[in-house]
Amino acid sequence: MCCLTMIVIRHIMKRLRYHLSTIALANSAHYRSSLGLTPTLTEISLSKKSKEAMMRLSTFAVLLSLLLPSTTLAQSKVTRVDYVFLVDVSASMVGQAGHTDIFPAVKRTIQEFVSQIPPGSQVFFYPFAEKIREVRRFEIRQPEDAVAANSYTDALIADGQATAVFNSIEQALEDIKQNRKQYPEERTVVFFVYTDGDDNVSKKWNLAGILEHFKLERGKNDWIFFTELGLPPNDEKDKLFDVYKDDGIIHIGEKAGKLHPIIYVETVIPYLNFGNLKQTTKSTRIEKFIVRSKVSLPANYSITIEPEFEDLKSQGAYAQLAPIVFPPSENVNLELSLVNSEGMKNGGYTGRLNLLSGDPFIKIVPSKIEVSFLFEPERIVEVFPTNGESFPPNFGDLKLDRDQVVESSKSFGVRFNAQAVRSGERLKIRILEDPANPQHLEMGTDLSLGQIKGDEGSIGPEGRQLDLVFKAKPGFSTGEYHGKILFEGENLRVEGSGLHDVKEYPNAKGLDWSIYLKSAPWTWWMWILAFICILLVVPLLVFALYCLKEGVGPSEGIETLSSLWFPVLEGELEVIEPEAKQGVHNLKGRKLARVGQGGEILPEVDASFRIEPDKYLGKRAFKITAIDDSMVKVDGSPIFAEHIFDSQVIELGKAVRVKIRYNNARLPKID
């Protein structure tokens, strides 16, 4: 795939000026004037003069991203892109020695570009004059990083006395080579050179030498945009740059005082495989386009697409694409169909889709999409349940264990037909989990699928059965877990009951999986601990609620509750008559008090009764019991066993009267 992408890159610029000269030009006049561009569209022709003008349009051609086809499912993987700015800071850039002050425009162009760089890229600055003054690196992870890079650009000062372009390019190439070693993934690097003078310092290099050095030392997807500001035309120089135009080297010659903004449309997926067209003769794939510019595209801007399949012409067939004209958008459905395919030979076919811009001042990068498809009996892989299972696989409920890993598994089979086996193509598999799951799963450990390592891999015809195993460790979060298994072959058709299309992966089939994790059962010691907690916590909770309700503190609450559970007397008994026995007897703390014959109070009186704590929660009362004589009266009425209330007078015969008082003792209250 990488080689195929390299072919695309090497041919991006080959026919650019030819295409631009044939584009419909009617819609760009107002757009060009909004950018302050002076050439008119009617002046563009295929003459030598227009050829120079078309070279100036290369200012707009910036390779933001050269993308490689992915080995993962359905989508192309975006290669990380880094940017290197080699900026001339000699004094001529600010207008000295008869030059034009172009430095503010250079800064502004760089800053507008950096503001559009997506996260994940690095930006390097090499300001140079007699030599490189310093090297600054910015890693773009968030908008604030781009702001910091732009602040650095704004602070650059052009006051040098010479121009060492070639030496600076050499050092930047070497630095980037070392920087690449820090990253395992492939990275594309785009170099921008801005200078208003020829090199007058470098002894080791001339223009031919440094261009050849760049060709040899560049990464396979690297580009350099060599922008000369206000230098006079030079045919020899143009011829030399033209030799290297297929090696990632673009020369841009700007008129004095002019520097055009960077405007382009990025083709996100440079390679599309339309699968096998033998049976259906048509297939649809999604292409993505991203507009990289601070300036909005014209409302009626469109891209025209031209399919090119040389192998079909000799067989009397051709490929047509729909739509042919469309505006760039995040998702464009491209349908490739074959016409007169009856006489086509079985086999694989390749071609390209040429992308033509509807405005010569807007560049499409890459401007070609490499395309392939098969025309042969279908290569089919069937995915099916085994061992009486059903699709989609549902593990059901799984109880966690507090001490060891528990697991559950589901099996399904994979069957390649004869054509698929002969092709040698492997079925790509990827395991996905729902981000909303109770916790993240480690693919390959918590959830594994046969011989697939981690979350993705591939199998051949030998992998006839796959076991999907879910392992739950102690402490796993409980709840329902969901996910998908994706199956895809570049030229394989995957089928099976329970499989479904997946919107995010248009070339893959999905199989859902689910499991519900339940809490581990309690052990015997947990039950004992829970019982102890109940014995301790529930009484404390009841006591706290009681204290809150009654508005008392803990000590008073304990005293009150204890009087309810273990009641004792409160208050006092006052002897009113006979006068000789007058006095107050304290009852507090007694479990009972005997009054009258044989008692502690007035033992000489014939009648008697007992005073006991009131166990009836509610009224402020003592309980009178063990009355042995009907001579005991309360308020003139005989009593036998009842409650006596505060300040009531009790008569024992005719000569003895006593009164019970509470002394403001706090007693339980209810309505």
C-alpha positions as CSV (number, residue, x, y, z in Angstrom):
1,M,0.0,0.0,0.0
2,C,2.8,2.4,0.8
3,C,4.3,1.9,-2.6
4,L,1.0,2.6,-4.2
5,T,0.6,5.8,-2.2
6,M,4.1,6.8,-3.3
7,I,3.1,6.4,-6.9
8,V,0.2,8.8,-6.2
9,I,2.5,11.3,-4.6
10,R,5.0,11.2,-7.4
11,H,2.4,12.0,-9.9
12,I,0.5,14.7,-8.0
13,M,2.2,17.6,-9.8
14,K,2.9,15.9,-13.1
15,R,-0.2,17.1,-15.0
16,L,-1.3,19.9,-12.6
17,R,-0.7,22.8,-15.0
18,Y,-2.4,21.0,-17.9
19,H,-5.5,20.4,-15.8
20,L,-5.7,23.9,-14.5
21,S,-5.5,25.3,-18.0
22,T,-8.6,23.3,-19.0
23,I,-10.8,24.0,-16.0
24,A,-14.0,26.1,-16.4
25,L,-13.0,29.5,-15.2
26,A,-16.2,31.4,-15.1
27,N,-16.9,31.2,-11.3
28,S,-13.7,32.5,-9.9
29,A,-13.7,36.3,-10.7
30,H,-15.3,37.5,-7.5
31,Y,-13.3,35.0,-5.5
32,R,-10.0,36.1,-7.0
33,S,-10.8,39.8,-6.3
34,S,-11.6,39.0,-2.6
35,L,-8.1,37.6,-2.3
36,G,-6.5,40.6,-4.0
37,L,-5.2,38.6,-7.0
38,T,-4.3,40.6,-10.1
39,P,-4.3,38.1,-13.0
40,T,-7.5,37.7,-14.9
41,L,-8.8,34.3,-15.9
42,T,-8.9,35.1,-19.6
43,E,-5.2,35.7,-19.5
44,I,-4.5,32.1,-18.6
45,S,-3.5,30.1,-21.7
46,L,-1.0,27.4,-22.6
47,S,1.5,29.9,-23.8
48,K,4.9,30.4,-22.1
49,K,3.5,33.5,-20.4
50,S,0.6,31.5,-18.9
51,K,3.0,28.7,-17.9
52,E,4.8,31.2,-15.6
53,A,1.4,32.4,-14.2
54,M,0.4,28.8,-13.5
55,M,3.7,28.3,-11.6
56,R,2.7,31.2,-9.4
57,L,-0.6,29.4,-8.6
58,S,1.6,26.8,-6.9
59,T,1.6,29.1,-3.9
60,F,-1.8,27.7,-3.1
61,A,-0.6,24.1,-3.4
62,V,0.3,22.9,0.1
63,L,0.5,19.3,1.0
64,L,-1.1,19.3,4.5
65,S,-1.4,15.5,4.6
66,L,-0.1,12.7,2.4
67,L,-2.1,9.7,3.6
68,L,-1.3,6.0,3.5
69,P,-3.8,3.2,3.1
70,S,-4.4,1.5,6.4
71,T,-4.1,-2.1,7.2
72,T,-7.0,-1.7,9.6
73,L,-10.6,-1.9,8.7
74,A,-12.4,0.2,6.2
75,Q,-10.8,3.5,6.7
76,S,-7.4,4.9,5.6
77,K,-5.1,5.8,8.3
78,V,-4.0,9.5,8.4
79,T,-0.2,9.8,8.5
80,R,1.1,12.3,11.0
81,V,2.4,15.5,9.2
82,D,5.1,17.8,10.5
83,Y,6.0,21.2,9.0
84,V,9.3,22.9,8.7
85,F,9.6,26.6,8.0
86,L,12.9,27.9,6.7
87,V,12.5,31.7,6.8
88,D,15.1,34.1,5.4
89,V,15.7,36.8,8.1
90,S,18.2,38.9,6.1
91,A,17.6,42.6,6.1
92,S,16.5,42.6,2.5
93,M,13.3,40.9,3.6
94,V,12.2,44.2,5.3
95,G,13.1,46.3,2.3
96,Q,16.8,47.1,2.6
97,A,19.2,47.1,-0.4
98,G,16.4,48.0,-2.8
99,H,14.1,45.0,-1.9
100,T,10.4,45.1,-1.1
101,D,9.3,44.8,2.5
102,I,7.7,41.3,2.3
103,F,8.5,40.1,5.8
104,P,5.1,41.0,7.3
105,A,3.3,39.2,4.6
106,V,5.5,36.1,5.1
107,K,4.8,36.1,8.8
108,R,1.1,36.5,8.2
109,T,1.0,33.7,5.7
110,I,2.8,31.3,8.0
111,Q,0.6,32.3,11.0
112,E,-2.6,31.7,9.0
113,F,-1.3,28.3,7.9
114,V,-0.2,27.3,11.4
115,S,-3.6,28.2,12.8
116,Q,-5.2,25.5,10.6
117,I,-2.8,22.7,11.6
118,P,-4.6,19.8,13.3
119,P,-3.5,18.3,16.6
120,G,-0.8,15.7,16.4
121,S,1.6,17.6,14.2
122,Q,5.0,19.3,15.0
123,V,6.1,22.7,13.6
124,F,9.8,23.6,13.3
125,F,11.2,27.0,12.6
126,Y,14.6,27.6,11.1
127,P,15.2,31.4,10.8
128,F,18.4,31.9,8.8
129,A,20.6,34.6,7.4
130,E,24.4,34.0,7.4
131,K,23.5,30.7,9.2
132,I,20.6,29.3,11.1
133,R,20.1,31.4,14.1
134,E,18.1,28.9,16.2
135,V,15.8,26.0,15.9
136,R,12.4,26.0,17.6
137,R,10.0,23.2,17.8
138,F,6.3,23.4,18.7
139,E,4.1,20.3,19.2
140,I,0.5,21.1,18.3
141,R,-1.8,19.4,20.8
142,Q,-4.3,22.2,21.4
143,P,-5.1,25.7,20.0
144,E,-2.8,27.3,22.6
145,D,0.2,25.6,21.0
146,A,-0.6,27.1,17.6
147,V,-0.9,30.5,19.4
148,A,2.5,30.1,20.9
149,A,4.0,29.2,17.5
150,N,2.4,32.2,16.0
151,S,3.8,34.4,18.8
152,Y,7.2,33.1,18.0
153,T,6.8,33.9,14.3
154,D,5.6,37.4,15.1
155,A,8.7,38.1,17.1
156,L,11.1,37.2,14.3
157,I,13.4,40.1,13.3
158,A,15.0,40.3,9.8
159,D,18.4,42.0,10.2
160,G,20.9,39.6,8.7
161,Q,23.5,40.5,6.1
162,A,23.7,37.3,4.0
163,T,21.6,34.3,2.8
164,A,22.6,30.7,3.5
165,V,19.6,28.9,1.9
166,F,21.3,25.6,1.0
167,N,23.2,25.1,4.2
168,S,20.0,25.7,6.1
169,I,18.1,23.1,4.1
170,E,20.9,20.6,4.7
171,Q,20.8,21.1,8.5
172,A,17.0,20.9,8.5
173,L,17.0,17.6,6.6
174,E,19.5,16.1,9.1
175,D,17.5,17.3,12.1
176,I,14.3,15.9,10.8
177,K,16.0,12.6,10.1
178,Q,17.0,12.4,13.8
179,N,13.6,13.5,14.9
180,R,11.9,10.7,13.0
181,K,13.8,8.1,15.0
182,Q,11.8,9.1,18.1
183,Y,8.4,8.0,16.6
184,P,7.5,4.4,15.6
185,E,4.8,5.6,13.2
186,E,5.5,7.0,9.8
187,R,5.5,10.8,9.6
188,T,5.3,13.0,6.5
189,V,7.3,16.3,6.6
190,V,6.5,19.3,4.4
191,F,9.3,21.9,4.1
192,F,8.6,25.6,3.3
193,V,11.4,27.9,2.2
194,Y,10.8,31.6,2.0
195,T,13.7,33.8,0.7
196,D,14.1,36.9,-1.4
197,G,17.7,36.3,-2.5
198,D,20.0,33.7,-4.0
199,D,22.3,31.8,-1.7
200,N,25.6,33.8,-1.2
201,V,27.1,31.8,1.7
202,S,27.0,28.0,1.1
203,K,30.3,26.7,-0.3
204,K,29.4,23.0,-0.2
205,W,26.2,23.3,-2.2
206,N,24.7,24.8,-5.3
207,L,21.1,24.6,-6.4
208,A,21.5,21.4,-8.3
209,G,23.4,19.8,-5.5
210,I,20.9,20.7,-2.7
211,L,17.9,19.6,-4.8
212,E,19.6,16.2,-5.5
213,H,20.4,16.0,-1.7
214,F,16.8,16.6,-0.8
215,K,15.7,14.0,-3.3
216,L,18.0,11.4,-1.7
217,E,17.5,12.3,2.0
218,R,13.8,13.1,2.1
219,G,11.2,10.8,3.5
220,K,9.3,9.0,0.9
221,N,6.3,11.2,1.3
222,D,8.1,14.5,2.0
223,W,7.7,17.7,0.0
224,I,9.5,21.0,-0.2
225,F,8.0,24.3,-1.4
226,F,10.8,26.6,-2.4
227,T,9.3,30.1,-2.6
228,E,11.4,32.9,-4.1
229,L,10.0,36.4,-3.4
230,G,10.6,39.0,-6.0
231,L,13.6,37.4,-7.8
232,P,13.8,37.9,-11.6
233,P,12.8,35.1,-13.9
234,N,15.5,32.5,-14.6
235,D,14.9,29.9,-17.3
236,E,17.8,27.7,-16.2
237,K,16.6,27.7,-12.6
238,D,13.1,26.8,-13.8
239,K,14.4,23.9,-15.9
240,L,16.4,22.6,-12.9
241,F,13.4,22.6,-10.7
242,D,11.3,21.0,-13.4
243,V,13.7,18.0,-13.3
244,Y,12.8,17.3,-9.7
245,K,9.0,18.1,-9.9
246,D,8.2,14.4,-9.4
247,D,10.5,14.1,-6.4
248,G,8.5,16.3,-4.0
249,I,10.2,19.6,-5.0
250,I,8.0,22.6,-6.0
251,H,9.4,25.9,-7.0
252,I,7.2,29.0,-6.5
253,G,8.2,32.3,-8.0
254,E,6.4,35.3,-6.6
255,K,6.4,38.8,-8.0
256,A,8.0,41.5,-5.9
257,G,5.6,42.4,-3.0
258,K,3.2,39.5,-3.7
259,L,2.6,36.5,-1.5
260,H,-0.6,34.6,-2.1
261,P,-2.5,32.9,0.8
262,I,-2.6,29.1,1.1
263,I,-5.8,27.6,-0.1
264,Y,-6.4,23.9,-0.8
265,V,-8.8,21.0,-0.6
266,E,-7.3,17.9,1.1
267,T,-8.2,14.5,-0.3
268,V,-8.3,12.4,2.8
269,I,-8.3,8.8,1.3
270,P,-5.9,8.5,-1.6
271,Y,-6.7,4.9,-2.3
272,L,-10.1,3.2,-2.8
273,N,-10.8,-0.4,-3.3
274,F,-14.3,-1.0,-4.8
275,G,-14.3,-4.7,-4.1
276,N,-15.5,-7.4,-6.5
277,L,-17.6,-6.1,-9.4
278,K,-18.2,-9.5,-11.1
279,Q,-21.7,-10.0,-9.8
280,T,-23.0,-6.5,-9.2
281,T,-20.9,-4.5,-11.7
282,K,-21.2,-1.5,-9.4
283,S,-20.0,-0.5,-5.9
284,T,-20.0,2.5,-3.6
285,R,-17.2,3.9,-1.5
286,I,-16.9,6.9,0.7
287,E,-14.3,9.6,0.0
288,K,-13.6,12.5,2.4
289,F,-12.5,16.0,1.6
290,I,-11.4,18.7,4.0
291,V,-11.0,22.3,3.2
292,R,-7.9,23.8,4.7
293,S,-8.1,27.5,4.6
294,K,-9.1,30.6,6.6
295,V,-10.9,31.9,3.5
296,S,-14.3,30.2,2.7
297,L,-14.6,28.5,-0.7
298,P,-17.1,30.1,-3.2
299,A,-20.6,28.9,-2.7
300,N,-20.7,27.2,-6.1
301,Y,-17.2,25.7,-6.0
302,S,-17.1,22.1,-7.2
303,I,-14.7,19.2,-8.0
304,T,-14.9,17.4,-11.3
305,I,-13.8,13.8,-11.3
306,E,-12.4,11.9,-14.4
307,P,-12.0,8.1,-14.2
308,E,-9.0,6.6,-16.0
309,F,-8.8,2.8,-16.5
310,E,-6.4,2.0,-19.3
311,D,-6.8,-1.8,-18.9
312,L,-10.5,-1.7,-19.7
313,K,-10.2,0.0,-23.1
314,S,-8.7,-2.9,-24.9
315,Q,-11.6,-5.1,-23.7
316,G,-14.3,-2.8,-24.9
317,A,-15.4,-1.8,-21.4
318,Y,-15.2,1.3,-19.4
319,A,-15.8,2.5,-15.9
320,Q,-18.1,5.4,-15.1
321,L,-18.4,7.3,-11.8
322,A,-21.2,9.1,-10.1
323,P,-21.4,11.8,-9.2
324,I,-18.9,13.4,-11.7
325,V,-19.3,16.9,-10.3
326,F,-19.7,17.6,-6.6
327,P,-18.8,20.1,-3.8
328,P,-16.1,18.9,-1.4
329,S,-17.5,17.6,1.8
330,E,-16.6,15.4,4.7
331,N,-18.4,12.4,3.1
332,V,-18.9,11.9,-0.7
333,N,-20.4,8.6,-1.9
334,L,-18.6,7.6,-5.1
335,E,-20.3,4.9,-7.1
336,L,-18.1,3.0,-9.6
337,S,-20.0,1.0,-12.3
338,L,-18.8,-1.1,-15.2
339,V,-20.2,-0.7,-18.7
340,N,-19.9,-3.4,-21.4
341,S,-18.3,-5.7,-18.8
342,E,-19.5,-9.0,-20.5
343,G,-16.2,-9.6,-22.3
344,M,-13.9,-8.6,-19.4
345,K,-11.3,-11.1,-18.2
346,N,-11.3,-12.3,-14.6
347,G,-8.6,-10.6,-12.5
348,G,-7.7,-7.5,-10.7
349,Y,-7.9,-4.0,-12.2
350,T,-6.4,-0.7,-11.2
351,G,-6.9,2.9,-12.3
352,R,-7.2,6.4,-11.0
353,L,-9.7,9.1,-10.5
354,N,-8.3,12.5,-11.6
355,L,-9.7,15.3,-9.4
356,L,-10.1,18.7,-11.3
357,S,-10.6,21.8,-9.4
358,G,-13.4,24.2,-10.4
359,D,-11.2,27.1,-9.7
360,P,-7.5,27.4,-10.7
361,F,-6.7,29.3,-7.5
362,I,-7.8,26.3,-5.3
363,K,-5.6,23.2,-5.3
364,I,-6.7,19.7,-4.6
365,V,-4.0,17.6,-2.8
366,P,-3.6,14.8,-3.7
367,S,-5.2,15.4,-7.1
368,K,-5.6,11.7,-7.9
369,I,-7.2,8.8,-6.1
370,E,-5.7,5.4,-6.9
371,V,-8.5,2.8,-7.5
372,S,-8.6,-1.0,-7.6
373,F,-11.3,-3.6,-8.0
374,L,-11.6,-7.3,-8.7
375,F,-13.6,-8.9,-11.6
376,E,-13.8,-12.6,-10.8
377,P,-16.1,-15.1,-8.9
378,E,-16.9,-13.8,-5.5
379,R,-14.4,-14.5,-2.7
380,I,-16.8,-15.3,0.2
381,V,-16.2,-15.7,3.9
382,E,-19.1,-17.0,6.0
383,V,-19.3,-16.3,9.7
384,F,-21.7,-18.6,11.5
385,P,-22.5,-19.8,15.1
386,T,-21.4,-23.3,16.3
387,N,-22.2,-25.7,19.1
388,G,-25.9,-24.8,19.0
389,E,-25.2,-21.1,19.6
390,S,-27.1,-18.2,18.0
391,F,-26.1,-14.8,16.7
392,P,-25.5,-12.2,18.0
393,P,-23.4,-13.8,20.8
394,N,-24.9,-13.0,24.2
395,F,-22.9,-14.2,27.2
396,G,-26.0,-13.7,29.5
397,D,-25.4,-13.1,33.2
398,L,-22.0,-13.7,34.7
399,K,-21.4,-13.5,38.5
400,L,-18.1,-12.0,39.6
401,D,-15.9,-13.9,42.1
402,R,-14.1,-11.9,44.8
403,D,-11.0,-14.1,44.7
404,Q,-10.4,-15.3,41.2
405,V,-11.1,-14.6,37.5
406,V,-14.3,-15.9,36.1
407,E,-14.8,-16.4,32.4
408,S,-17.5,-17.1,29.8
409,S,-17.0,-18.0,26.1
410,K,-18.9,-18.2,22.8
411,S,-17.7,-20.0,19.7
412,F,-18.4,-19.3,16.1
413,G,-17.0,-20.7,12.8
414,V,-15.4,-19.0,9.8
415,R,-15.6,-20.6,6.4
416,F,-13.7,-19.4,3.2
417,N,-15.0,-20.5,-0.2
418,A,-12.7,-21.9,-2.8
419,Q,-12.1,-18.5,-4.5
420,A,-11.2,-16.9,-1.1
421,V,-8.8,-19.7,-0.3
422,R,-7.0,-19.5,-3.6
423,S,-6.7,-15.7,-3.3
424,G,-4.6,-16.1,-0.1
425,E,-6.3,-13.0,1.3
426,R,-6.8,-13.0,5.1
427,L,-9.9,-11.9,6.9
428,K,-9.3,-8.8,9.0
429,I,-10.9,-8.8,12.4
430,R,-11.2,-6.0,15.0
431,I,-12.9,-6.0,18.4
432,L,-14.7,-2.9,19.6
433,E,-16.2,-2.0,22.9
434,D,-18.9,0.5,23.6
435,P,-17.4,3.7,25.3
436,A,-20.4,3.7,27.6
437,N,-19.5,0.3,29.2
438,P,-19.2,0.4,33.0
439,Q,-15.4,0.2,32.6
440,H,-12.8,0.0,29.8
441,L,-11.8,-3.6,28.8
442,E,-8.3,-4.6,27.9
443,M,-8.6,-6.3,24.5
444,G,-6.7,-9.5,24.3
445,T,-6.9,-9.9,28.1
446,D,-10.3,-9.1,29.4
447,L,-11.9,-9.9,26.0
448,S,-10.1,-12.1,23.5
449,L,-10.9,-13.7,20.2
450,G,-9.1,-16.8,19.1
451,Q,-5.5,-16.1,17.9
452,I,-6.2,-12.3,17.5
453,K,-3.7,-10.4,19.6
454,G,-5.0,-7.2,21.2
455,D,-8.0,-5.6,19.5
456,E,-7.2,-6.4,15.8
457,G,-5.6,-9.0,13.6
458,S,-6.4,-11.3,10.7
459,I,-7.0,-15.0,10.1
460,G,-6.7,-17.2,7.0
461,P,-8.7,-20.3,6.0
462,E,-6.9,-22.3,8.7
463,G,-8.8,-20.4,11.4
464,R,-12.0,-22.4,11.2
465,Q,-13.3,-21.7,14.7
466,L,-12.9,-18.7,16.9
467,D,-13.6,-18.5,20.7
468,L,-14.8,-15.2,22.0
469,V,-13.7,-15.3,25.7
470,F,-14.8,-12.7,28.4
471,K,-12.6,-12.8,31.5
472,A,-13.8,-10.8,34.5
473,K,-11.3,-10.1,37.2
474,P,-12.3,-9.5,40.9
475,G,-13.3,-5.9,41.4
476,F,-14.7,-5.4,37.9
477,S,-17.5,-2.9,37.6
478,T,-20.9,-4.5,37.4
479,G,-23.5,-3.8,34.7
480,E,-24.1,-4.5,31.0
481,Y,-21.2,-4.5,28.5
482,H,-21.6,-4.1,24.8
483,G,-19.4,-4.1,21.7
484,K,-18.9,-5.2,18.1
485,I,-16.6,-7.6,16.2
486,L,-15.8,-6.2,12.7
487,F,-15.0,-8.5,9.8
488,E,-13.5,-7.2,6.5
489,G,-11.5,-8.4,3.6
490,E,-10.2,-6.0,1.0
491,N,-11.6,-8.3,-1.7
492,L,-13.6,-10.6,0.4
493,R,-17.4,-10.5,0.9
494,V,-18.3,-11.3,4.5
495,E,-21.8,-12.8,5.1
496,G,-23.7,-14.6,7.8
497,S,-26.9,-14.4,9.8
498,G,-26.7,-11.8,12.6
499,L,-24.1,-9.7,10.7
500,H,-24.9,-6.1,9.9
501,D,-23.6,-3.0,8.2
502,V,-21.6,-0.6,10.4
503,K,-22.0,3.1,9.4
504,E,-18.5,4.1,10.6
505,Y,-16.9,1.2,8.7
506,P,-18.7,1.0,5.3
507,N,-16.6,-1.9,4.0
508,A,-17.0,-4.1,7.1
509,K,-19.6,-6.3,8.6
510,G,-20.4,-6.1,12.3
511,L,-21.4,-8.7,14.9
512,D,-22.7,-7.5,18.2
513,W,-21.8,-9.0,21.6
514,S,-23.1,-8.4,25.1
515,I,-22.7,-9.6,28.7
516,Y,-24.1,-8.6,32.0
517,L,-21.8,-8.7,35.0
518,K,-23.4,-9.3,38.4
519,S,-22.0,-8.7,41.8
520,A,-20.2,-11.6,43.6
521,P,-22.3,-13.3,46.3
522,W,-21.6,-12.5,49.9
523,T,-19.3,-14.7,52.0
524,W,-20.1,-15.9,55.5
525,W,-17.9,-13.4,57.1
526,M,-19.6,-10.6,55.1
527,W,-23.0,-11.7,56.4
528,I,-21.7,-11.7,60.0
529,L,-20.2,-8.2,59.5
530,A,-23.4,-6.9,58.1
531,F,-25.4,-8.3,61.1
532,I,-22.9,-6.7,63.5
533,C,-23.3,-3.4,61.6
534,I,-27.1,-3.6,61.8
535,L,-26.9,-4.3,65.6
536,L,-24.7,-1.2,66.0
537,V,-25.9,1.2,63.4
538,V,-29.6,0.8,63.7
539,P,-29.9,1.7,67.4
540,L,-27.5,4.6,66.9
541,L,-29.6,5.8,64.0
542,V,-32.9,5.5,66.0
543,F,-31.3,7.4,68.9
544,A,-30.0,10.2,66.6
545,L,-33.5,10.6,65.0
546,Y,-35.1,10.7,68.5
547,C,-32.7,13.4,69.7
548,L,-33.3,15.5,66.5
549,K,-37.1,15.1,66.9
550,E,-37.0,16.0,70.6
551,G,-34.4,18.7,70.3
552,V,-32.2,17.3,73.0
553,G,-28.5,16.5,73.3
554,P,-27.0,13.0,73.5
555,S,-26.7,12.9,77.3
556,E,-30.2,14.1,77.9
557,G,-31.5,11.8,75.2
558,I,-29.8,8.8,76.9
559,E,-31.3,9.8,80.2
560,T,-34.8,10.1,78.8
561,L,-34.7,6.9,76.8
562,S,-33.3,5.0,79.8
563,S,-36.2,6.2,81.9
564,L,-38.5,4.7,79.3
565,W,-36.8,1.4,79.1
566,F,-35.9,1.3,82.8
567,P,-38.5,3.7,84.5
568,V,-37.9,5.3,87.9
569,L,-39.8,7.9,89.8
570,E,-39.4,11.6,89.3
571,G,-40.6,14.6,91.4
572,E,-41.6,14.6,95.1
573,L,-44.4,13.9,97.5
574,E,-45.5,16.8,99.9
575,V,-47.3,15.9,103.2
576,I,-49.9,18.6,103.7
577,E,-51.7,17.1,106.8
578,P,-51.3,16.3,109.6
579,E,-49.4,19.5,110.3
580,A,-46.9,17.6,112.5
581,K,-45.9,15.5,109.5
582,Q,-45.6,18.3,107.0
583,G,-42.6,18.1,104.7
584,V,-41.4,17.0,101.3
585,H,-40.2,13.6,100.4
586,N,-38.0,13.3,97.3
587,L,-39.0,10.4,95.0
588,K,-36.5,10.8,92.3
589,G,-34.6,7.7,91.3
590,R,-36.9,5.3,93.3
591,K,-38.4,2.3,91.5
592,L,-41.5,2.6,93.9
593,A,-42.5,4.5,97.0
594,R,-44.8,3.0,99.7
595,V,-47.1,5.5,101.5
596,G,-49.1,4.7,104.6
597,Q,-49.2,1.6,106.7
598,G,-45.9,-0.3,106.5
599,G,-44.3,2.2,104.1
600,E,-41.4,4.6,104.2
601,I,-43.7,7.6,104.2
602,L,-46.4,8.0,107.0
603,P,-46.1,4.4,108.2
604,E,-48.5,5.2,111.1
605,V,-51.5,5.8,108.8
606,D,-54.0,2.9,108.5
607,A,-54.6,3.2,104.8
608,S,-51.8,2.7,102.2
609,F,-50.8,2.7,98.5
610,R,-47.8,2.5,96.3
611,I,-46.4,5.0,93.8
612,E,-44.8,3.4,90.8
613,P,-43.1,4.9,87.7
614,D,-45.6,5.6,84.9
615,K,-44.9,3.2,82.0
616,Y,-47.6,4.9,79.9
617,L,-45.8,7.2,77.5
618,G,-47.8,10.3,77.2
619,K,-49.3,12.1,80.1
620,R,-47.4,13.5,83.1
621,A,-48.5,11.1,85.7
622,F,-47.6,8.6,88.5
623,K,-49.2,5.3,88.8
624,I,-51.0,4.5,92.1
625,T,-51.2,0.8,92.8
626,A,-51.7,-1.7,95.7
627,I,-54.4,0.4,97.3
628,D,-55.6,-1.6,100.3
629,D,-58.4,0.7,101.6
630,S,-61.2,2.5,100.0
631,M,-60.4,5.4,102.2
632,V,-57.8,6.5,99.7
633,K,-59.3,9.3,97.6
634,V,-58.2,11.7,94.9
635,D,-60.1,15.0,94.8
636,G,-62.7,13.5,97.0
637,S,-63.3,10.3,94.9
638,P,-62.1,6.8,95.9
639,I,-59.6,5.3,93.7
640,F,-58.3,1.8,93.3
641,A,-55.5,1.9,90.7
642,E,-55.1,4.8,88.3
643,H,-52.8,7.6,87.3
644,I,-52.1,10.6,89.6
645,F,-51.3,13.8,87.9
646,D,-49.2,16.8,88.9
647,S,-50.4,18.6,92.0
648,Q,-53.3,16.3,92.6
649,V,-54.1,15.8,96.3
650,I,-54.5,12.3,97.7
651,E,-56.5,11.7,100.9
652,L,-55.8,8.8,103.3
653,G,-58.8,8.9,105.5
654,K,-59.9,12.2,107.0
655,A,-56.7,13.5,108.5
656,V,-54.0,12.8,106.0
657,R,-53.5,14.6,102.7
658,V,-50.5,14.4,100.4
659,K,-49.7,16.1,97.1
660,I,-47.5,14.8,94.3
661,R,-45.3,17.4,92.5
662,Y,-43.0,16.9,89.5
663,N,-40.5,19.7,90.2
664,N,-40.4,20.5,86.5
665,A,-38.9,17.1,85.8
666,R,-38.9,16.3,82.0
667,L,-41.3,13.4,81.2
668,P,-42.3,11.9,77.9
669,K,-44.9,13.7,76.0
670,I,-47.5,12.6,73.5
671,D,-50.7,14.2,72.3
